[in-house]
Amino acid sequence: MKSEPTAPESPPVANVRSRRYCLITPCRNEAAFIRRTLESTVNQTVPPTCWVIVDDGSTDDTPQILAEYAAKFDFIKIVPKEDRGHRAVGPGVIEAFYQGLSAVELDDYDYICKYDGDLEMPLGYFERAMQKMEADPCLGNFSGKLYGVLEDGREVPERTGDENAVGPVKFYRVDCFKDIGGFVREVSWDGIDGHVCRMRGWIASSEDDQEMRIRHLRPQGSSQGNIWIGRLRWGRGKYFMGSRWYYVLAASAYRVFERPWIIGGLGILLGYLRAALSRHPRYDDPEYLAFFREHERKSLFRGRVRTLEERNEAIREAHRAQKAAHSEA
């Protein structure tokens, strides 16, 4: 059955009453990067109302650096978490995120952001993000683009699609975050959420706005182990989120032309095949799976950009119709 986008029960309204946003940062052993993240965040043109940093069992100088900044800025709150003995992306990161979320009252904020500790942000980043979301009432999550930093200091774009906010900076309208039920506690949580946004009638997006380019200080996909392990995990995540084999084959072919050359794409395919052969669990939501697989089929045969544009326009049209009906009532 064809799955059509549905609008939220009440029309989303651009929230301009305030710009209260809360950052939640799960971090572990980020001493090499966290100071640059802290400096570029506390100096934002619109600083966070609250910044909860969950120290996920760091064994380096991270706790001391965090304590230094928490003593200077009263909006920074440090939440210690018991050391599990290793870094764990996917479910581990989201468990730490939810521990941080439990320390605040979500309804006190207009925006909520899962925010990594290895980033350097343009100083007007969050103000511009909120301006974008105020201008588009259908925009549920949004981000700029990630740029990696080479050893010689050159910045190179990380290849990410436009259909979701990037994983390290998941900036959400609170109404949308609540509507999608938050994040799935598994690898590919940062892909599933964007599709659920569209399924619920919200637009998820990232944009290469020059004023919102994010410096990613750690190579993409290398936070647990190395890039090869990260690509295997990526493939396993594609299996979990419900991708068909032919879509993963196409995605792997696309990724062989980026760093690390060749093996990055092969790692994704191998990770997917291993998960399939071992009967790894899959995300069990029939409504989501039907919606997601239709989106991937259309993306293969009609192109990702065209498919996304058509879906977003359908969401906006549904919103306009609902808003008109609401006005007449």
C-alpha positions in Angstrom: 0.0 0.0 0.0 1.3 3.4 -0.9 2.2 5.5 2.2 1.3 9.2 2.0 2.7 11.8 4.4 0.4 12.7 7.3 0.3 16.1 9.0 0.5 16.3 12.8 -2.9 16.4 14.6 -2.6 20.1 15.0 -0.8 22.3 12.5 2.8 23.0 13.6 3.2 26.7 14.3 6.5 28.6 14.0 7.5 29.2 17.7 8.7 32.7 18.0 7.7 33.4 21.6 11.3 32.6 22.6 14.5 31.0 21.5 15.0 28.8 24.5 17.1 25.9 23.4 18.7 23.0 25.3 21.9 21.2 24.2 22.6 17.7 25.4 26.1 16.4 24.9 27.1 12.8 25.5 30.9 12.7 25.6 33.7 10.3 26.6 37.4 11.0 26.5 37.1 14.2 24.4 40.0 16.1 26.0 41.6 16.6 22.6 38.5 18.4 21.2 36.0 19.4 23.9 37.7 22.8 24.7 37.1 24.0 21.1 33.5 22.8 21.3 33.0 24.6 24.6 34.6 27.9 23.4 32.6 28.0 20.2 29.3 27.2 22.1 29.6 29.6 25.0 30.4 32.4 22.6 27.3 31.9 20.4 25.4 35.0 19.4 22.4 33.3 21.1 23.9 31.0 23.8 22.0 27.9 25.0 19.5 28.3 27.8 20.8 25.1 29.2 23.6 22.8 28.2 23.7 19.4 29.8 27.0 17.5 29.3 26.9 13.8 30.1 30.4 12.6 31.0 30.1 9.0 29.9 32.9 7.6 32.1 35.9 9.6 30.7 39.3 8.5 31.8 41.3 11.4 30.4 41.2 15.2 31.3 37.7 15.7 30.0 36.1 15.9 33.5 38.6 18.6 34.6 38.0 20.7 31.5 34.2 20.4 31.9 34.4 21.4 35.6 36.4 24.5 34.6 33.7 25.7 32.2 30.8 24.7 34.4 32.3 27.0 37.1 32.3 29.9 34.7 28.9 29.4 33.0 25.8 28.7 35.0 23.9 27.3 32.0 26.3 24.3 31.8 25.3 21.3 33.9 27.6 18.3 34.1 26.0 14.8 34.6 28.5 12.0 35.4 27.8 8.5 34.1 29.3 5.3 35.2 32.3 4.1 33.1 31.2 1.2 30.9 34.9 0.6 30.0 34.7 1.6 26.3 33.2 4.1 23.9 29.9 2.9 22.5 28.2 4.7 19.6 24.6 4.1 18.7 22.7 2.8 21.7 25.4 3.9 24.1 25.4 7.5 22.9 21.6 7.6 23.0 21.4 6.1 26.5 23.7 8.9 27.6 21.6 11.4 25.8 18.5 10.3 27.6 20.3 10.4 30.9 21.0 14.1 30.1 17.4 14.7 29.0 16.1 13.3 32.3 17.9 16.2 34.0 15.7 18.8 32.4 12.1 19.5 31.7 11.6 19.3 28.0 8.6 21.5 27.9 10.7 24.4 29.3 12.4 24.7 25.9 11.5 25.5 22.3 14.3 23.5 20.8 16.3 20.4 21.9 19.6 19.3 20.4 21.7 16.2 20.6 25.1 17.8 20.3 28.6 16.1 20.1 31.8 17.1 21.9 34.1 17.1 18.9 32.8 20.1 17.0 33.8 23.7 16.3 30.8 25.8 15.5 30.4 29.1 13.7 29.5 31.7 16.3 26.1 32.5 14.8 25.2 28.9 14.2 22.3 28.4 16.6 20.8 31.8 16.0 20.7 31.0 12.2 19.2 27.6 12.8 16.4 29.1 14.8 15.8 31.7 12.2 15.4 29.0 9.5 12.9 27.1 11.7 10.9 30.2 12.5 10.6 30.9 8.8 9.3 27.4 8.0 6.7 25.9 10.4 7.0 22.5 8.8 10.7 22.2 9.6 11.1 19.7 12.4 14.8 19.2 12.5 17.6 21.1 10.8 21.4 21.5 10.6 24.3 22.8 8.6 26.8 20.5 7.0 29.9 18.8 8.5 33.4 19.6 7.3 36.3 17.4 8.2 39.7 18.9 9.0 42.8 17.3 7.2 46.2 17.1 8.8 47.3 20.1 6.8 44.4 22.2 8.1 42.3 22.0 4.9 38.5 21.5 5.3 36.7 18.9 3.2 33.0 18.3 3.2 31.6 15.1 4.6 29.2 13.6 2.2 25.8 13.7 3.9 22.3 13.8 2.3 20.0 16.7 2.7 17.1 14.7 4.1 18.0 14.9 7.8 19.9 17.0 10.3 23.4 15.6 10.7 24.0 13.2 13.6 26.5 15.3 15.6 24.1 18.3 15.7 20.5 17.1 15.8 18.6 20.4 16.4 14.9 19.7 16.9 11.8 21.7 17.4 10.5 20.3 20.7 7.0 19.7 19.2 8.5 17.5 16.5 10.9 15.6 18.8 7.9 14.7 21.0 5.8 13.8 17.9 8.3 11.3 16.6 8.8 9.7 20.0 12.4 10.7 20.3 15.4 8.6 19.2 15.6 4.8 18.7 18.3 3.4 21.0 20.2 1.5 18.3 22.7 2.2 15.5 21.1 4.2 12.7 19.0 6.2 15.2 20.2 9.2 13.2 18.7 7.9 10.0 15.5 6.5 11.3 14.5 9.8 13.0 14.4 11.8 9.7 12.1 9.2 8.0 9.8 9.2 11.0 9.7 13.0 10.8 8.4 12.8 7.2 6.0 10.0 8.1 4.6 12.3 10.8 4.3 15.3 8.5 7.5 17.2 9.4 10.4 18.2 7.2 13.9 17.0 8.2 16.8 18.8 6.5 20.4 19.9 6.4 21.8 22.6 4.2 25.3 23.7 3.1 24.8 27.3 4.3 28.3 28.9 4.4 27.4 30.5 7.8 26.5 27.1 9.3 29.5 25.0 8.3 30.5 22.8 11.2 34.1 21.7 11.7 34.1 18.0 12.6 37.3 17.6 14.5 37.3 13.8 14.5 37.0 11.8 11.2 33.5 10.8 10.3 32.7 7.3 11.5 35.9 6.8 13.6 34.6 7.6 17.1 34.5 3.9 18.1 37.6 2.1 16.9 38.5 3.3 13.4 36.9 4.2 10.1 36.7 0.6 8.9 34.9 -0.5 12.0 32.7 2.6 11.6 31.7 1.5 8.0 30.9 -2.0 9.1 28.7 -0.5 11.8 27.1 1.7 9.2 26.2 -1.3 7.1 24.8 -3.1 10.1 22.8 0.1 10.8 21.4 0.0 7.3 20.2 -3.5 7.9 18.6 -2.6 11.2 16.7 0.4 9.8 15.2 -1.8 7.1 17.1 -1.0 3.9 16.8 -3.5 1.0 20.0 -5.2 -0.3 19.8 -3.5 -3.7 19.7 0.0 -2.1 22.7 -0.8 0.1 24.6 -2.1 -2.9 24.0 1.2 -4.7 24.9 3.2 -1.5 28.1 1.2 -1.1 29.1 1.9 -4.8 28.5 5.6 -4.2 30.7 5.6 -1.1 33.7 4.0 -2.7 34.6 7.4 -4.2 35.2 9.1 -0.8 37.8 8.7 1.9 38.8 6.1 2.8 38.9 5.2 -0.9 37.3 1.9 -2.0 37.3 0.2 1.4 34.7 2.6 2.9 32.0 1.5 0.5 33.0 -2.2 0.8 32.8 -1.9 4.6 29.2 -0.8 4.4 28.2 -3.7 2.2 30.1 -6.2 4.3 28.5 -4.9 7.5 25.1 -5.2 5.9 25.7 -8.8 4.7 27.1 -9.9 8.1 24.0 -8.5 9.8 21.7 -10.3 7.3 23.5 -13.6 7.7 23.5 -13.5 11.4 19.8 -12.5 11.5 20.6 -9.3 13.4 17.4 -7.7 14.7 15.6 -5.1 12.5 13.5 -2.1 13.5 10.0 -3.6 13.8 7.5 -1.0 12.9 5.4 -1.9 9.8 4.2 1.6 9.2 7.7 3.0 9.2 9.1 0.1 7.1 6.5 0.6 4.4 7.1 4.4 4.3 10.9 4.1 4.4 11.2 1.4 1.7 9.0 3.3 -0.6 11.2 6.4 -0.1 14.3 4.3 -0.9 12.8 2.8 -4.0 11.8 6.2 -5.3 15.2 7.6 -4.5 16.9 4.8 -6.6 14.7 5.2 -9.7 13.8 8.9 -9.6 16.8 10.3 -7.7 17.2 11.3 -4.1 16.9 15.1 -4.7 13.6 14.8 -6.7 12.1 12.3 -4.3 12.9 14.5 -1.3 11.6 17.7 -3.0 8.3 15.9 -3.8 7.9 14.6 -0.3 8.6 17.9 1.3 6.2 19.7 -1.0 3.5 17.2 -0.1 4.1 17.9 3.6 3.9 21.6 3.0 0.7 21.2 1.0 -0.9 19.1 3.7 0.1 21.7 6.2 -1.4 24.5 4.1 -4.7 22.6 3.7 -4.9 21.9 7.4 -4.1 25.5 8.3 -6.9 26.7 6.0 -9.4 24.2 7.5 -8.3 25.3 10.9 -8.9 28.9 10.0 -12.4 28.2 8.7 -13.5 26.3 11.7 
